[in-house]
Amino acid sequence: MKISKITIRNFRSIEYAEFDSKNFNIFVGQNNAGKTNLFEAVEWFFNGTPKATPLKDLHPRGDVSKTISVTIEFSDALHGAENMRNEANRTKMLSVLSGCDELTVERSSEDPTKRKLTINGSQLDKNPAGFDKAFNDFLPKFEYIHTKQYFDEVAKYSAKTPVGIMLSSVLEEILEDNPQYRAFRDKFDELFDDEGSAVKLEFDRLGGNVKAHLEKQFAECAKVSFQVSSPEFSDLLKNFQTKVDDGVETYASEKGDGMQRALMLAIIQAYADYRKDREDAGKSFLFFIDEAELHLHPTAQRKLKDVLLSLSADLDQVFINTHSSVFVADDHPEQKIYKAEKEDSVTKFRAVDTLDKPYVIFELLGGSPSDLLLPHNFLIVEGPSEVEFLTRVIKRHYPEKPAIQIISAEGDTHQAKRSINAIKKSFKPLETSIFEERIVVLCDAPTPKAQAGFDEFIKEFKAFNDRGQIQVLPHGSLEECYPNSLDWKRTEQQVSVMAGKQKIQLSKRVGDLVTKEQFETEMKPVFETLSLAWNLAF
């Protein structure tokens, strides 16, 4: 059984988000964009409100008037039910499903202790007796590996850690009827409890000494004795340590952060295998991994992705959030990528497709043109508004055209900088590249104040200008070039008081709504520049 769709409402910064999922799901975005809120929303769905967290803390800005809800749609439900080990729980779930292979489950803040089930479009009015236990047994096993989780939490022995559960169970199975272990217990009793043993005699002597001091305060004290109980299975493992030989055999606690992070993930995967081999055969696991690349070299990141892809190829499903271009770059048919963006403290997610991916990778690499490898051509534009607008127009109206990497020359969304200087800065790494006669630069019309810098730029790159690779808009900003409809077009004075964020929001709106005819006729200079970049492309 796997997650096919997640819908979240009013969970912290997420007002509304809905996404379909595949076997391997990647979420990217800037720090504080809300990726972790998504993972914690799903954790809340599975585990309820954490004991130390008031429910109010999960509401957006603490506004309890808004109902939190997390709704998850599951597919292959019959397979999950049919493979349940507990016969009574299996019977209950198969009866509730009534042959339906899909179900929808919701947890909301209106009654956060309960989850509502919808099957075949009908919500269950009342759960049958014992259903909650059966349903929890039926759900996939949720494993959330967050950035605050450390190696010791899964690798040290305790009753609830993955290593502790695995080792205790293995020891119990092996030792319960093992004659060597029984002989050890007998020898232990002989050493500590037999009246004539040296340990027993010494313990009795110490007890008598303590008694002599104690009866000075409590005269009625008759005896003090020390006893040692026979060791339980768990006692044998309290000093358990993990050793790793990677050329130098040492304890895992002495290895680097990257090795410890990788080992932690490996233990959790082994724990999943162990559970399936024993109590949870046929049960799927959901791995939610926060910053999966943490502490890992890019080569190790790629290997980890291969491991996780392999893990998700059968029953299991993987969700990761990341800042790593390595996880995003390679395609896979069962891979889905979403980008988290936050505007005005609200997180939104959008699917990343083939046309979007180069821009996502470009951002993950730090936004340097020298980091980009061999698109069909480059188009350097003034700022992020042009990037947002043109990528949307290309995606909607020209998906069949050659792939062009659009680069923001100045990259400052908060205040305007001297654009020509920024273009020169972006242009430098490409001067001697194979794109020498192909790259296109789109400039705003220079203001009188910027004219001298613009003339210097044209002079420095005279060959580019002579070949027509430098194009200039008829106005000083993109906003003045928008079609004069739906309140898109701006005057020079209006542009001068717009913040960078306002320009970007406007560019997204126009890019999502402008028709192909409007773009080609009312924004002809921009269209012609884009056409030139396509014509010069490889």
Residue, then its C-alpha position, 0 to 999 in steps of 0.5 A: m500500500k502506498i500514498s497516491k495523494i497528499t492534501i494539507r490545509n492550514f498546517r503552519s505556513i501551508e495554507y493549501a497544498e495538494f500533490d500526487s506522489k510516486n515511489f520516489n518524491i523530492f521536495v526542494g526549496q530555499n531554507n525556511a520555505g516550508k519543506t519541513n512543515l510538509f513532513e511534519a504535517v504527514e507526521w501529525f497525520f500518522n502520530g497525532t499531536p506531539k505531547a510537548t506541542p500544543l495544537k495551537d502551535l500547528h495552526p497558521r500564525g496560531d490562528v485556531s479559527k482555521t481548521i487544520s486537516v491532512t488528507i492522504e489517499f492510499s492505493d493498493a489497499l487490498h494488497g496491504a490488508e491481505n498481507m496483514r499478519n494478524e488474522a482478526n485485524r486482516t478480517k476487519m480491514l477486508s470487511v471495511l474495504s469491501g473490495c475497494d483498492e483505494l481509500t482516503v483518510e483525514r485527520s483534522s484539528e476538529d477532532p485530532t484524536k480520530r481519523k476519518l475514512t472515506i471508501n468508495g466516496s462514502q465516509l464511515d459513520k462509525n468505526p466497528a469495535g476494535f477497528d482503531k487497532a486494526f487500522n493502525d496495524f493496516l497503515p504503512k509503517f511511517e519512518y521520519i528521519h529528521t535533521k535533528q535525529y542523530f546516530d545514537e538515536v537509532a544505533k545505540y541499544s535501548a528497548k525502542t531503537p531499531v538496533g535494540i528491537m532487532l538485537s533483542s528479538v534475535l537474542e531472544e529467539i536464539l537464547e531461549d532454548n539454547p543449552q549454552y545459555r542455560a549453562f551460563r545461567d546455572k554458572f552465574d547462579e553458582l557464582f553469585d548465590d551458592e552459599g560457599s562461593a567467594v562472591k557470596l561470602e564477600f557480599d555477606r561480609l560487606g552486608g554484615n559491616v553495613k548492618a553494624h553501622l545501620e543498627k546504631q540508628f535502627a536497633e531492630c535491623a536484623k540483616v543487610s544482604f546484597q543480591v545479584s539477579s540473573p542477567e536478562f537478555s537486555d542486560l547483555l546488550k547495554n554496552f553494545q557498540t557498533k564498529v565499522d571497518d572502512g579501511v580503519e576499524t573503529y567504533a562508529s561513534e568515532k567516524g565522521d558525520g557523513m559515515q554516521r548519517a549513512l550508517m543511520l539510514a542503512i540501519i533503518q533500512a535494515y530494520a524495515d527488512y527485518r520487520k517484513d521478514r518477521e511481523d510485517a510481511g507485505k507491509s510497506f514502509l514510508f521513509f520521510i527523510d529531511e535533508a537526505e544529503l546531510h554530511l554526504h559528499p556528492t558521490a555518496q549522495r548519488k549512491l544514496k539516491d540509488v539505494l533509495l530508488s532501489l528501496s522504493a522499487d517494490l513495496d516502500q515509498v520514499f519522500i525526501n527534502t533536499h538542497s542537493s542538485v545531485f538528487v534532482a539532476d538524474d531522471h527516473p520514471e518513478q520520480k516526482i519533484y516539487k519545489a517549495e516557495k514562500e510568499d508573504s509567509v505562505t508556503k506553496f508547492r509546484a511540480v517541477d517538470t523537464l522545462d523547470k528542472p534546469y532552473v531548479i538545478f541552477e538555483l541549487l548550484g548557487g546561481s552561477p552561470s559557470d555551473l551550467l553545462l551545455p544547454h542549447n543556448f543561453l539568454i541573459v536577461e536583466g533580473p528575476s522578473e524576466v526569468e519568471f515571465l519567460t520560463r512560464v511563457i515558454k512552458r505554456h506556448y513553446p515547449e517544442k523549442p530548443a532548451i534555452q537556459i535563461i540567466s538573471a544578470e543581477g539577481d537582486t529582488h529587493q532593489a535595482k542595481r546597475s544592470i549593465n555591471a551585473i550583465k558583465k559579471s554574468f557574461k564573463p565566465l562565458e566569453t571563451s565558451i562554445f556559445e561565443e556566437r550564440i548567446v543572446v543578451l536582453c537589456d532594458a533601455p538605459t536611463p540617461k544616468a546608465q547610458a555611459g556604462f551601457d556604451e562601455f559595455i557595447k564597446e567592450f563586446k562590440a563583436f557581439n553587438d555587431r552580430g546582433q546578439i545584444q538586444v535592447l527593449p524599447h523601455g527601461s523595464l519589462e513591466e512597461c512592455y507588458p500588454n495593456s490588459l488586466d492591469w498588467k502594463r506599468t508606467e515608468q513612474q509606477v515601476s520606480v516605486m515597485a519593490g522587487k517582490q511586486k515585480i516578480q509577482l506581476s511577472k508570474r501572473v502575466g506569464d501564467l495568463v498572457t496568450k501566445e498572440q498577445f506575447e508575439t504581437e504586443m511584446k514583439p521585441v521580447f518575442e523576437t529576442l527569444s526567437l533569436a536565441w532559438n535560431l542561434a541554439f545548437 
